[in-house]
Amino acid sequence: MKIAVNAGSLSQEYSQIFLSLAKTNPKEVFLFLLNKETDSIFPSNIVTIIVEAKRNGAIGQMIYSIKLAAALKKYQADIFISEKRISLKTKIPQLLISPDLSFNHHSSFFNKKQLDFFKRNTPLYLSKATEIIVSSNFAKKEIVEKYKTDTQKIRVIYPEIKNDFSPVDFEERELIKEKYAEGNEFFVYSGNIGLQQNLLNLLKAFSSFKKRQKSKMQLLIVGNAGAGYNEFMEALHLYRFNKEVKVLENLSEKETQRIVSSSYAMVYIPFYETAAISALQAMIHVPLIVSSIGNFKEFFNEAALYADPQNFKDIAEKMMLMFKNEHLRKELTEKGRAEMTKFSGEKTASVFWEIIQSTAAVSNIKQ
């Protein structure tokens, strides 16, 4: 079987899954479609194919879709797997992972051309896909209700969280505080840095917290540049408490883990989210404040405080509650350990493999 994977646009979580599948299935050929050359060393059964995406926008996506279909035909792929969007120009079975529905929730982050593109093509992607994988029942319900998609072809697979986070002892925690927060306690956000992650409301909430608590608490924003990064950094420059907010970019995964594990609490309040990987990773070591919308209650249950992401005053209230109540912090962390059982284990790759086999079988039936 030849399994084509749109590897150039996969998130790290899914990249690791398909690398693992390639290693555990050496007799199968994996075609990794990339948009540029890479220095990565892959197993011998992975063939890398360059399919360049030279233009953005609707025309660029159409050209890219045609190029993908041509590559799939040339290399005789049995199945195509892609995250967020698929090719509308190929006839082979396709597995669509985590279709992007964020434009339905916050259209202000998209220009008119982008919105038109998503509104026109998302129903086509969902209809064209042989199988669809989403990370929550919330996402599945949204697709079924809004796009009338057959519920039978949508599979829910919770993110698999490897428990790489290690608790930090008192000494290490004090060193982290000295290095990054001038020796003070700190709230932390970890993830993409930009307007789409609702970081402006986080700043407003932190201002409200500081004005009411008069504490030396700081806020660390850890991650890499995302959509709306420049606009956020400009706003931060004018922010009243900017000396007590540290933006830490491009840190190693290990260092990020040390910072998160040393935090007073994580505040993760995006407008719309599908996987929430960074918050899930942190759940068993630090208490969480997360968005009250979307799939978060399905993920965290009673292991987090919930705040309305649209209301910075509500976010600030939860930050103050966390600050005042040490018992609550410990209770949330204990409940987080229990909730993590939903996201642990090595089952994700095997479930993916079962779906790949059944989806690819559609091709053989048609032939």
Backbone torsions as a table, in degrees:
resi	resn	phi	psi	omega
1	MET	NA	138.1	176.2
2	LYS	-107.6	115.5	-174.1
3	ILE	-108.3	110.2	-179.9
4	ALA	-91.5	131.3	-178.2
5	VAL	-125.5	127.9	177.2
6	ASN	-76.0	70.3	-168.9
7	ALA	-68.6	-25.4	-177.4
8	GLY	-66.2	-21.4	-177.4
9	SER	-116.5	12.6	-179.4
10	LEU	-79.6	143.3	171.1
11	SER	-69.9	163.0	-177.3
12	GLN	-58.8	-39.0	-179.2
13	GLU	-56.3	-49.1	-177.2
14	TYR	-77.4	-30.0	175.6
15	SER	-58.2	-43.5	-179.9
16	GLN	-64.6	-36.7	179.4
17	ILE	-63.3	-44.5	-176.5
18	PHE	-76.6	-28.9	171.1
19	LEU	-64.0	-42.2	178.4
20	SER	-63.4	-42.2	179.3
21	LEU	-64.5	-37.4	178.2
22	ALA	-64.2	-39.9	-179.1
23	LYS	-69.0	-37.1	-177.1
24	THR	-87.2	-6.1	177.6
25	ASN	-130.3	67.4	-172.8
26	PRO	-65.7	-17.0	-179.5
27	LYS	-83.2	-13.1	179.7
28	GLU	-93.8	150.7	178.6
29	VAL	-100.8	126.7	177.3
30	PHE	-108.0	122.5	178.0
31	LEU	-98.4	106.9	179.9
32	PHE	-92.2	108.4	179.1
33	LEU	-85.9	119.5	-177.7
34	LEU	-119.7	154.4	177.9
35	ASN	-96.0	0.4	174.8
36	LYS	-160.0	163.7	179.0
37	GLU	-64.2	152.0	180.0
38	THR	-136.1	151.0	176.5
39	ASP	-92.0	-0.5	-177.8
40	SER	-63.2	144.2	177.6
41	ILE	-101.4	119.6	-176.7
42	PHE	-108.2	161.2	172.2
43	PRO	-57.3	157.4	-173.4
44	SER	-64.4	-20.8	-179.7
45	ASN	-90.1	9.0	173.9
46	ILE	-102.9	121.8	176.8
47	VAL	-105.1	122.9	179.1
48	THR	-91.6	135.6	-178.8
49	ILE	-129.8	128.0	-179.5
50	ILE	-91.1	119.4	174.1
51	VAL	-124.6	100.7	-172.9
52	GLU	-77.2	139.6	172.2
53	ALA	-108.4	94.6	-171.6
54	LYS	-86.8	-17.1	-176.8
55	ARG	-132.0	147.5	173.8
56	ASN	-93.5	179.0	176.8
57	GLY	84.0	-179.8	-175.1
58	ALA	-61.9	-43.8	-179.2
59	ILE	-65.5	-42.8	178.7
60	GLY	-61.3	-40.8	178.8
61	GLN	-67.0	-36.5	178.9
62	MET	-65.8	-43.7	178.4
63	ILE	-63.0	-42.2	180.0
64	TYR	-63.2	-39.5	179.2
65	SER	-63.4	-39.0	177.7
66	ILE	-66.2	-42.1	178.0
67	LYS	-62.8	-40.9	178.0
68	LEU	-61.0	-46.8	-178.6
69	ALA	-61.5	-39.3	178.8
70	ALA	-64.7	-41.1	179.5
71	ALA	-67.3	-39.9	179.5
72	LEU	-63.3	-39.2	178.9
73	LYS	-70.9	-42.4	-178.6
74	LYS	-61.1	-42.2	-176.4
75	TYR	-95.3	7.2	173.9
76	GLN	54.7	49.3	179.4
77	ALA	-68.2	143.8	177.7
78	ASP	-91.3	-22.1	-178.0
79	ILE	-155.9	147.6	176.7
80	PHE	-121.1	131.1	-177.9
81	ILE	-120.6	128.8	-176.9
82	SER	-148.9	149.1	178.4
83	GLU	-97.2	138.1	176.0
84	LYS	75.5	-42.6	179.3
85	ARG	-150.5	158.5	-179.1
86	ILE	-123.9	-174.6	177.1
87	SER	-93.7	133.1	177.6
88	LEU	-91.7	3.3	-173.3
89	LYS	-110.6	4.1	180.0
90	THR	-114.7	156.5	-179.0
91	LYS	-104.4	-4.6	-178.5
92	ILE	-76.2	158.8	177.9
93	PRO	-59.2	143.0	-178.8
94	GLN	-130.5	140.2	177.4
95	LEU	-110.0	114.9	-178.0
96	LEU	-99.7	123.9	-178.9
97	ILE	-107.0	130.5	173.5
98	SER	46.0	65.6	176.2
99	PRO	-56.3	141.6	-175.7
100	ASP	-80.9	112.0	-179.7
101	LEU	-114.4	10.9	-174.6
102	SER	-63.0	-27.7	-179.5
103	PHE	-64.3	-23.3	177.6
104	ASN	-71.1	-22.0	-173.0
105	HIS	-103.1	-35.3	-179.2
106	HIS	-140.6	77.6	-177.2
107	SER	-66.2	-19.0	-177.9
108	SER	-65.0	-18.8	179.6
109	PHE	-82.9	-2.9	-176.4
110	PHE	-121.1	142.0	174.0
111	ASN	-80.1	174.1	-173.5
112	LYS	-60.4	-41.4	-179.6
113	LYS	-64.4	-41.2	179.1
114	GLN	-65.0	-44.1	179.8
115	LEU	-62.5	-43.9	178.6
116	ASP	-60.4	-40.4	-179.8
117	PHE	-62.1	-49.3	-177.6
118	PHE	-67.1	-41.4	-179.1
119	LYS	-64.4	-36.3	-178.9
120	ARG	-77.1	-41.5	-169.6
121	ASN	-94.6	-27.1	-178.3
122	THR	-57.9	-46.3	176.6
123	PRO	-60.2	-33.9	179.8
124	LEU	-68.9	-41.9	177.3
125	TYR	-59.7	-47.0	-176.5
126	LEU	-65.8	-36.4	179.0
127	SER	-73.1	-39.6	-176.4
128	LYS	-71.5	-34.9	-175.4
129	ALA	-61.1	137.0	175.8
130	THR	-74.5	-42.3	176.0
131	GLU	-136.1	151.6	178.4
132	ILE	-128.8	133.0	176.7
133	ILE	-114.6	128.9	176.3
134	VAL	-127.0	164.4	-173.0
135	SER	-98.2	3.7	179.5
136	SER	-157.7	157.8	174.4
137	ASN	-68.0	-28.3	176.4
138	PHE	-60.1	-46.3	-179.8
139	ALA	-65.5	-40.0	179.0
140	LYS	-61.7	-44.8	-179.7
141	LYS	-61.8	-40.5	179.8
142	GLU	-62.5	-43.1	-179.0
143	ILE	-66.1	-43.2	-178.9
144	VAL	-64.8	-45.1	-174.9
145	GLU	-75.1	-40.1	-174.9
146	LYS	-82.9	-35.6	-173.7
147	TYR	-113.9	4.0	177.4
148	LYS	55.6	35.2	-179.8
149	THR	-76.7	142.9	178.7
150	ASP	-59.3	118.5	-177.5
151	THR	-61.5	-25.1	-176.9
152	GLN	-69.2	-22.2	-177.6
153	LYS	-97.8	8.9	178.5
154	ILE	-109.8	121.6	178.9
155	ARG	-110.3	137.3	177.1
156	VAL	-100.0	120.5	174.5
157	ILE	-126.7	113.5	178.0
158	TYR	-63.9	148.4	176.6
159	PRO	-58.2	140.8	175.4
160	GLU	-93.9	117.4	-176.8
161	ILE	-104.4	114.3	175.3
162	LYS	-79.7	127.8	-175.2
163	ASN	-78.3	69.3	179.7
164	ASP	-85.1	-14.4	-179.6
165	PHE	-70.4	129.6	177.3
166	SER	-110.0	139.6	176.0
167	PRO	-64.6	145.4	178.9
168	VAL	-101.9	141.7	178.0
169	ASP	-80.0	175.5	-174.9
170	PHE	-58.5	-45.7	-177.6
171	GLU	-61.5	-47.3	-178.7
172	GLU	-65.3	-38.5	178.8
173	ARG	-61.8	-41.3	178.5
174	GLU	-65.1	-36.5	177.8
175	LEU	-65.3	-42.2	178.4
176	ILE	-63.0	-43.0	179.0
177	LYS	-61.9	-41.0	178.8
178	GLU	-66.2	-40.4	-175.2
179	LYS	-71.0	-39.8	-170.6
180	TYR	-114.8	-19.8	-173.1
181	ALA	-130.8	25.0	176.7
182	GLU	56.4	32.2	177.7
183	GLY	82.7	4.6	-176.6
184	ASN	-98.8	160.6	170.1
185	GLU	-64.8	156.9	-179.3
186	PHE	-150.9	144.9	164.5
187	PHE	-81.8	154.5	179.6
188	VAL	-133.9	143.3	165.5
189	TYR	-118.1	136.5	177.7
190	SER	-132.1	126.9	-179.5
191	GLY	154.6	-162.5	176.6
192	ASN	-65.4	143.1	-177.8
193	ILE	-104.4	115.3	-179.8
194	GLY	170.0	174.5	-176.0
195	LEU	-63.2	-33.3	-175.9
196	GLN	-66.3	-15.7	178.5
197	GLN	-94.2	13.8	173.9
198	ASN	65.0	32.5	-176.4
199	LEU	-75.0	-21.7	175.3
200	LEU	-66.4	-41.4	176.4
201	ASN	-67.3	-30.2	175.5
202	LEU	-64.8	-42.0	177.6
203	LEU	-63.2	-43.1	178.9
204	LYS	-62.5	-41.0	178.9
205	ALA	-64.9	-40.0	179.3
206	PHE	-65.9	-38.1	175.3
207	SER	-58.9	-47.7	-179.9
208	SER	-61.7	-42.2	177.7
209	PHE	-59.7	-48.1	-176.9
210	LYS	-63.3	-41.3	-178.4
211	LYS	-64.8	-35.1	-175.9
212	ARG	-88.2	-33.1	-174.9
213	GLN	-94.9	-23.1	-179.5
214	LYS	53.3	33.8	-178.3
215	SER	-97.0	172.5	177.2
216	LYS	-92.9	10.4	-179.6
217	MET	-53.5	139.3	176.7
218	GLN	-115.8	171.0	178.5
219	LEU	-125.8	122.7	176.5
220	LEU	-107.8	128.4	177.5
221	ILE	-111.3	112.7	-170.2
222	VAL	-117.2	131.4	176.1
223	GLY	157.0	-156.2	-179.9
224	ASN	-121.9	159.6	-177.7
225	ALA	-60.4	132.9	176.9
226	GLY	-125.9	-165.0	-179.1
227	ALA	-62.7	130.3	180.0
228	GLY	79.3	22.0	-178.4
229	TYR	-63.2	-50.4	-176.5
230	ASN	-61.5	-41.3	179.7
231	GLU	-64.3	-39.1	178.7
232	PHE	-65.8	-43.3	-178.5
233	MET	-64.7	-35.0	176.3
234	GLU	-64.6	-42.5	178.6
235	ALA	-65.4	-38.7	179.7
236	LEU	-64.0	-35.8	-179.7
237	HIS	-60.9	-31.9	-178.7
238	LEU	-94.2	0.0	-173.7
239	TYR	-74.0	136.2	-175.1
240	ARG	-58.6	-41.6	-176.2
241	PHE	-100.6	32.3	-172.6
242	ASN	-64.5	-21.3	178.1
243	LYS	-75.3	-15.1	179.3
244	GLU	-105.6	9.1	174.1
245	VAL	-118.0	122.5	179.9
246	LYS	-112.4	127.1	173.8
247	VAL	-99.9	118.4	-176.4
248	LEU	-114.8	111.0	-172.7
249	GLU	-110.0	150.8	170.4
250	ASN	55.4	38.2	175.4
251	LEU	-81.0	160.2	175.7
252	SER	-68.0	158.7	179.2
253	GLU	-60.7	-39.3	-179.4
254	LYS	-64.7	-43.1	-179.4
255	GLU	-67.5	-38.6	175.7
256	THR	-59.4	-43.2	178.7
257	GLN	-61.3	-41.7	179.3
258	ARG	-62.8	-40.8	179.7
259	ILE	-66.9	-48.2	-179.3
260	VAL	-60.6	-44.9	-178.6
261	SER	-66.2	-19.7	179.8
262	SER	-93.4	-3.7	-173.5
263	SER	-76.5	161.3	175.1
264	TYR	-72.2	-38.9	176.3
265	ALA	-169.3	155.7	173.3
266	MET	-97.5	137.3	174.5
267	VAL	-114.9	114.8	-173.5
268	TYR	-133.8	94.8	-169.0
269	ILE	-129.4	53.5	177.1
270	PRO	-67.1	159.7	178.3
271	PHE	-68.7	-36.1	-176.5
272	TYR	-149.2	136.9	-176.5
273	GLU	-148.7	149.8	176.8
274	THR	-110.5	-48.5	-172.5
275	ALA	-106.6	-37.4	179.1
276	ALA	56.0	42.7	-173.9
277	ILE	-58.5	-47.7	-174.7
278	SER	-63.5	-37.2	178.3
279	ALA	-70.2	-39.2	178.0
280	LEU	-64.4	-40.5	178.4
281	GLN	-62.1	-35.0	-175.9
282	ALA	-81.6	-16.4	-165.0
283	MET	-56.2	-35.3	-174.8
284	ILE	-87.0	-4.8	-178.5
285	HIS	-116.7	-27.7	-178.5
286	VAL	-135.8	149.8	176.0
287	PRO	-71.0	154.2	-173.2
288	LEU	-122.7	144.8	163.5
289	ILE	-118.0	119.1	-174.4
290	VAL	-131.3	169.8	-179.9
291	SER	-64.2	145.7	-179.4
292	SER	-89.5	5.7	-176.6
293	ILE	-113.9	174.9	174.2
294	GLY	68.1	-142.7	-173.2
295	ASN	-93.2	6.7	-172.4
296	PHE	-64.2	-40.8	179.6
297	LYS	-66.3	-30.0	175.3
298	GLU	-66.6	-37.6	-179.0
299	PHE	-76.9	-48.6	-167.0
300	PHE	-100.7	-18.2	176.9
301	ASN	52.9	-118.7	-179.1
302	GLU	-98.0	14.8	-175.2
303	ALA	-95.9	18.3	-179.7
304	ALA	-155.0	158.3	166.6
305	LEU	-90.0	140.2	-177.3
306	TYR	-109.0	134.1	179.2
307	ALA	-128.7	145.8	175.9
308	ASP	-70.4	115.1	-176.3
309	PRO	-64.9	-19.2	179.2
310	GLN	-81.4	-17.0	-170.3
311	ASN	-115.9	99.8	-176.7
312	PHE	-64.9	-27.2	178.1
313	LYS	-66.3	-36.9	177.3
314	ASP	-67.4	-40.8	177.1
315	ILE	-61.1	-44.2	179.3
316	ALA	-62.2	-40.1	178.4
317	GLU	-59.6	-41.2	179.9
318	LYS	-69.4	-35.2	176.5
319	MET	-64.9	-39.8	178.4
320	MET	-68.7	-39.7	177.4
321	LEU	-61.6	-43.1	178.1
322	MET	-63.4	-39.4	-177.8
323	PHE	-66.3	-36.5	-174.0
324	LYS	-85.3	-23.3	-167.5
325	ASN	-117.1	93.0	179.8
326	GLU	-65.9	-36.4	178.7
327	HIS	-62.0	-40.6	179.1
328	LEU	-62.4	-42.5	180.0
329	ARG	-58.5	-45.8	-180.0
330	LYS	-66.5	-39.9	-179.4
331	GLU	-63.6	-42.9	179.5
332	LEU	-63.3	-40.6	-180.0
333	THR	-65.2	-41.2	178.3
334	GLU	-63.0	-41.8	177.9
335	LYS	-68.0	-31.5	177.0
336	GLY	-61.9	-38.6	178.6
337	ARG	-62.1	-38.7	179.6
338	ALA	-69.1	-39.9	-178.8
339	GLU	-68.1	-27.0	-175.9
340	MET	-63.5	-17.8	179.9
341	THR	-62.1	-23.8	178.9
342	LYS	-70.8	-19.8	-171.6
343	PHE	-118.4	7.8	-177.5
344	SER	-106.3	172.4	-179.2
345	GLY	102.9	174.8	-177.9
346	GLU	-111.9	27.6	-173.0
347	LYS	-83.3	-20.9	-171.9
348	THR	-59.7	-48.3	-178.2
349	ALA	-61.0	-40.8	-178.7
350	SER	-67.9	-35.4	176.8
351	VAL	-67.1	-41.9	175.7
352	PHE	-58.2	-43.3	-177.9
353	TRP	-63.5	-40.0	177.3
354	GLU	-61.7	-42.3	-179.5
355	ILE	-67.9	-40.6	178.3
356	ILE	-60.0	-45.3	-179.3
357	GLN	-63.3	-44.0	-178.6
358	SER	-70.3	-35.0	178.9
359	THR	-70.1	-44.4	179.1
360	ALA	-64.2	-28.5	179.9
361	ALA	-62.8	-24.1	177.3
362	VAL	-59.2	-37.0	179.5
363	SER	-63.8	-42.0	-178.0
364	ASN	-69.5	-34.6	179.3
365	ILE	-65.4	-39.0	-178.0
366	LYS	-73.0	-25.7	-175.1
367	GLN	-77.3	NA	NA
